[in-house]
Amino acid sequence: MFGATGTLIAGTLLAGAVAAPVAQAESRHHDRSEARGVQLAAERAAQKGIDWADCPADWNLPQPIQCGSVTVPLDYARPNGRQITLTVDRIGNTGSTDERQGALLYNPGGPGGSGLRFPTRVTSKNPLWAKTAKAYDFVGFDPRGVGRSTPISCVDPQEFVKAPKADPVPDSEADKRAQRKLAAEYADGCAERSGWMLPHMTTPNTARDLDVIRAALGERKLNFLGVSYGTYLGAVYATLFPGHVRRMVMDSVVNPSREKIWYQANLDQDVAFEMRWNDWKKWVAENDAVYGIGDTPAKVEAQWQKLRAAAKKAPLGGVVGPAELTGFFQGAPYYDSSWAPAARIWSKYVAGDPKPLIDAAGPDLADTAGNIRSENSNAVYTAVECADAKWPTSWKKWNRDNTRLHRDYPFLTWANAWMNLPCATWSTRQNTPVDVKTGKGLPGVLIVQAERDAATPVGGAYELHKRLKGSRLIMERNAGSHGVTGIVNACVNQRVDAYLLDGTLDSANVTCDPHAVPKP
């Protein structure tokens, strides 16, 4: 359940472009055939470039954003075999030719997130990115399997969003058996609908794709901003292609340890989500004069349990049960920007108006495009996490670990378990994760983390900092919103600008005071 996309189950070359260098991928990280394959694909992409054109009107990407595509091998060990398409977009730097420092590529997380909205930070005149936009073309892309690239699917999208789903918290062994059956059926659906892509839906392959996109853009080195899962993609890229990195910002860090990817990482999330859920309940209680939900965290929790029980007995509007409530309310532990909107909607329910909560938490079967996106992002999330690493196949282990965690961390534990359980019966090979480490030529990387982040617990930032020599860590203390670089905090924002514009890193790690607490 990483990044913003986790949905609960329930042209011509740019001016000044240069040829791509030989890939410095080392055989100890990916085998020689894959290293040769990505080198060949990058050389082809550098020669071909990207045929940029106006984006299709219904993509909602305003001019002067342009769209294009890059072709990559499905399997880098067979670079002349089946090819897939990656959709990319860009907006040119807003400064002068002399100010331009190349392209800045972005991944928002997931796995399964689309990066195509990234250039709209320029068209919307987002002040946090104005200085960086003067120096860089902002380039977004849909990773393999995602959205407007060659997509995958595991189930009919309209079926995927139907509600209410079963309560994720089981009351009995029968409830667990039913959830296990659903997870196995989901895994089978992925194999049936997208089996040809599943073995190749890995983070290392997405990192190789990133290197081919770099080459197609005519960039000798990669500038990259990764958020959430995007930090793991960046860490794997930095390990496979250390000499190809110019600047890299890692925001809200997935723990790259082989022991964490991905089973343990998800268990760690459950603990961190409970902590941040408690932070939000405290804030709701402090603002009881506005919301009227409860004037202590215990009273707010009691209201949550009451809401869950009511929705379990009779789903709100016929569609919002405990699973849908968890899916909606998990936005508050994820992002401070959700604190006030979630509390306001809940407040209206408490006051006797359930419609805003039903509208917010229930599915919209008329939004077929949105439902396709939701199903696709969940499919990619599952496919990548299942293929990246070996998962326990013993139900006893899943049951023991999640039962134990649920006792103290009940908000998300079982919902997260069922979301990931398809990996226990996955149909294709599960790999050994890349051993993330510093390689020859890797420059200093900037790591940014909120101390109380729920989706990517703080230990991941420390682990990545330890593994990437010369990196610097900015810690936003006593804050927990996911995606720190998108929040107004001068202590963080100025350092991100200084790094991207001048390559400046502090002489030591930095602790920043938290950004402003949300206003009710």
N, C-alpha and C positions, 0 to 999 in steps of 0.2 A: 504494500500500500504506500508506494513512494511517490512523492511529488503531487502536483495539483491534479493529475489525471486519474488517480486511483479511484475507480468507481466500484462500489460494493457489488458483489454478485448478489445476490438478491438482485547563343549570342555571340557576341564578339568578346575577345579578351579585353580586360580593362587596360587603360593607358598605363604604361610602365610595367606591364606584366612581364614575368620572367618564367623561363622553363622550370618545370618541377625538378627537384634534385632526386638523385637515386635514393630510394627508401632505405633508411638505416634500421630497418626492423631486424632484430636479432633472433636467430633460430631457437634460442632457449625459451623465447616467449611465444613464438608461433613457428610452425615447422617451415622448412625451407621452401616447400612448394607454395605455401600461402604467402611467404615473404616475396617470392618471385612473382606470384600472381598479383599482389597489390602493387608492386613496382610496375608491372606491365600495364595494369589498369590505370595507374596514375599517369604513366607516359602517354597512353592513348588519350586520356582526358585532357592533358595539357595541350596536346596537338589539336584536339577538337574544340576545346573551349565550351562555352555555354551560349546558346542562341537565345538571347534575352528578348522578351516581348512584353507588351502590356498583359497584366494578369486577367484571366476571365472575370467578367463583371460580377458573376455570382459568388466569387471567392471573397468579396468584401475587403480587398486589399487596394486601397486608393492609390492613384498615380501620385508621384512618379515611381512607386514600387513596381519592379519588373519581375517576371517569373521565367523560369527555364527548367531544364532537367539535365541530369547526369546519369549515364548508364554505368552500372557496376556489375561484376559477376555475382551471381547467386552464391557460388562457392569459389572462394579465392584459390583453392587448390586446383581448380579447373577454370582458369581465367578465360578460356575460349568457349566454355560451355554456356549454359543458360544465363541470360542477363536479366536484371531487373532495373526499374527506373526509380530514381530519387528526384523528387520535386524540390526546387530551391527558389528562393526569392531574394531580392536585394534592393537597397536604396543607396545611392552613392553618397560619399561623405559631403557634408554641408559646407566644409571649409574650402580653401583654395587647393590647387594641385600640389603646391609645396607643403601644405599641411597634412596631406593624405599619408596614412601609414599602412594602408592595405585594408583587408576585409576582416571583420570581427564576426565569427560564427557563433551561433547560440543553440543550446539545447535546454529546454525547460524542465526536463525530468520525465517521470513516468516509472518505468519504461512505457512508452506509448504516447508521449506528449508531442504535439505538433509545434515546430518552431517558426511557422510561417508568419505569425503575428509580430515577430521581433522588429521588422522594419517600421511597423506602425508606431514605435516609440519615437521615431523621427517625425512622421506625418502628424502625430498628435502633439508634437512639441513638448514631450515629457522633459521637464527641466532637469531631472537627475541625469539624463543622458545627453544633454545638449553639448557639453564639452567633448565627450567621446565621439559624438556624431560628426563633429568637425573633422576629426582625424580618420575615421573609419567608415567604410561601407558597412552597413548592417546587413548581415546575411542570415536568413533563416532557412531551415530545411525540414522536411518530414523524413525521419529515419526509415530504414527498411521496414516494411510491414505497416507503416503508419499512413493513414489518411490519403493524401493525394500522391504519395509514392505508391509503389506496388503494394497493395494492402493485404492484410490477412483478416480472417473472420473465424469465429468459433461457433456461432449460433445466429439464428435469424435475429436481426436487431430489434424488431418489434416484440419478439418473445423475450429478449434479453431485458427489456425495460419494464415488462409487465409486473404489476404489483397487486396485492402485497406479497412479498416473499416471506418465507418462514422466519420466525424469530431466530436470530443467530444464537441466542443463549438457549442451550438445550435443557429441557425439563426431564428428559429420560433417555435411555439407551436407544429407544425407537427414534427419537428426534435426531440423534447422532447418526444412526443408520440411514435415515432419509437424507441428511446433509452429505454423507459420504457417497450416496448414490448419485446425488446431483453433481458433486465434484467429479466423479468418474465419468458421468455422462458429458460433462463439459470438456474434459480432456479428450474424450472420444470425438466430440464435435469439432474440436480443433484439428485433430488428425484427419477427419473426414473432409473438412472444408478447406484446410490449408496445409495438409501434410507435406506437400512438396517443399514448402518453405521452412517448416518447423526446425529441421536440423541446423539451419543456417541463421536462425534468429538469435544471435548471440551478441553480447557486448563487444567482444573482439572484432566480429565482422562489422558492426556499426562503426567501430573505431577505424577500421580499414576503409569503410565508406567515407568517413570524414577526411581521410588522407586523399582519397580520390577527388572529393569535392574541392579540397584545398588546391590540388593540382589543376583542376578544371577552371578554377578562378584565376589561375596564373600566379598563385601565391607561393613563394619559396618556403615560407614558414607559416604556421598556423597561429592565429590569435583566436582565443576561445573563451566564451563565458558559459559555464555549466552550472545549472541549479539542480539541487536534489540528485536524482539519478544521473543528471548531466555531469555531476562531479565524478561519479564512477566511470562514466564514459570518458571523461577527460583524463582520469587517472590511468585507465587502460591505454588510452592513446599515448599518454606521456611515457608509459612503460614500453610500448611497442615502437614508438617513433620519437625517442627523446630529442634527437637532433633536428626534428621538424617543428619544435615548439618555439614560438617567439614570446607571446604573452598568454597567460592562462589564469583565469579567475575561477575559483571553485567556491560556490556559494551554497551553504547548507549541505553538509558532507555526509554521503553514504560511507559507512565504515568499509574500507577496501580489503580488510583482512579475509583471507581465504576461509577462515573459520566462521566468518559472519555471513558471507554470501551464499545463499540468501535466507536460509531457514532461520538462523539465529538472529539475523538483522531484523526480521519481522517480529520475533519474540521481544527483542529489545524495544521496538516501536511501541508495543503494548504498554510497557512500563512508562515510557516517556509520554504517551498520549494521556495516561491517567493523571500524570503530574500537571500537564497543561490544561486538561479538563478541570482539574481542581483550581488552577489559576483563574480560569474563566468563571467558575461558580463563585469564587471569592469576589470577583469584579461585579458580577450580577447582584450579589448580596449587598455590596457597597453602594450600588445604585438602585436599591429597592424603591426609593421614592419615585424613580422613573418607571421601573418595570413591574413592581408589585408581584414578583415571583417568590421572593423569600428574603429575609433580612440577615440570614446567616448561610454559609455554605451548606450546612446540614439541611436547612429548610429548602434550599434550591435543589439539593440532591433528592430530597423527599418528593418534590414536585416532579423531578425527572422520572423517578420510579412510578409515581402516580400516572404520569403521561404514558409511559411505556405500557403499564398494565392496562390502561384504558384502550390504547391502540391495539394491544394484543387481543383483548376481549372483543372489540368491535373496531376494525380498522377505520381510521378517520376518512370520511368521504368514500369508504369502501376500498381505498388503495394505500393508505399510509399506516403500516404496522410498525413494530419495533425495528425491523431491518431498515425501513425507509427513514425512520427517525434517526437511527444511528448514522446513516449515510448523510443526512442533512446536517445534524449537529456536529459531526466530526470536522466541519469547516471551522468551528470556533477554536478547537485546539490547533488546527493548522495555521490559521492566519488571524492576526489581530483585526484585520479589516472586516472579518466576519463577526466580531464580538457584538457590536451594537445591532447589526441587522438580524442576527439570530435571536438575540434577546428581545428585540422589538416584536418579532413574529411570534415568539413564545408568549410574550406578554399579552398579545392580542388573544391567543388561545386561552390563557388563564382568565382573561376578562370575558370570555364567552364567544369569541369569534374565531372558529377553527379554520376559516377559508384561507387566510394567508399561509398557514402551516401546510395545509393540504396542497396548495398551489406550489409551494417551495419544495416540499419533500416528495410529492407524488410524481409519477411519470407524465409526460405529455405525449400521448400516442400520435398526435397530429404533427409533432416535430420529427418527421422521419429523418431529416438530415442530421439533426442533433443526436437522434437515437443511433444512427449509423456510426457517428463519431464516438459515442459512449461505448458501444459494443466493440468497435475497433480498438480503442485505447485499452480496454480491458483484455482483449485478445493478445495484443502486443505485450502488455504488462506480464501476462501469464506465460506467454511463449518465451520471452527473454529470460525471466527468472527461472523458469523450469529448465531451459537449455544451458544456462550459464554454469550451473553447479548441480551436484548430486543432492537429492532430497531424501529424507527418510521415507522408506516404503512401509514401515511398520506402523499400523494404526495405533498400537499400544503406546508408541513413543509420542505421536501427535496428541493422543488423548491424555497421557500423563502430563506432558509439558503444558498444555493449554488449560487443563483442569486446575493444575497448581497455580498458574499465572492468574487465571480468572478470579481466584479467591481474593486476591489483593488488587487486581487491576482489571475490573470487570467492564470498563467502558467499551473497549475495542477488541479484547482478546479473541473471543469466539468468532466475531465477524471477520477478523483478519485471518484466522485459521481456515475458515471455509473458503475465503477468497484464494488462499494459496494451496489448498488441498489437492487441486488437479495435478500439481507437481508430483504427488505420491504415486500416481498411476500414469505418468506421462509416457507417450508412445515412442518418443525418439531419444537419441543419446543425450545424456546429461554430462557436461564437461567438468574439468577441473578448472576453477577460476584462475585467472592470470595472477601471478605473484607481483603485485604492484610494488615498484621500486624505482630508484633513480638510475638512469642510464647516462651514457656518455653524451654530453652536449645539452643536457636538460637545464634550462635557465631557472631562475627563481620563480616560484609559483605563488600567487596570492590566494590564501584560504580565508574565507569569511564565514562566521558561524554565530548563531544565537545560542546562548548558554542553555536555554530551556526549550529548545526546538523539540517538537513531538515526533515529526516524521523522520528526521535524521538526527538521532540523539548525539549529544556533544562528544561522546567518545570517538565518533568517526572522524571529527576534525583533528583531534589529537593524534589519532592513528595515521591519517594521511600526512600530517605535518612531519611525523617521525619518519615516514617512508620516503618523502620527497625532500632530499637534502637541499638546503638553501631556501626552502619555502618560508613564508611568513604567515602567521595566523593572527587575524583580527577577531577578537571575541567580544560580542555584544553581551555584556553581563546582565543577568537578571531579566533577559528578554527571551521571547520564545516564538516569534513569528517566523514562518518558513519563507526563505527567500529574502535575505537581508539586504542585498544590493538594490532591491526595489523599494526600500523604505527610506523616508527622510531621516537621516541621522548624519550630521555633518562630519562627525568623527570617522564614520565608515565611508561616506560618499566621497570625501576629499581624497582619501587614500586610494580608493578604487580609481578615481580619475588620474591621480598622480602615477599610479602603476601603469595604467593603459596608455597614458599620454607620454610618459617619460621613462617608464621602466623602473620607477622609484619604489623601493621596498624599505620599510623601517629597519633600523639596525637590530631591533629585537621585536618579539611579538608585542601586540598592542591590545589593551583592554579598553573598550569604549563603554561609556554609560549607555543605558537603554534609551531607545527612542521614546517619544511621548506615548503615554498610556492612552488607549482609545477613549474618546469622549462619548458618553451615552447619548 
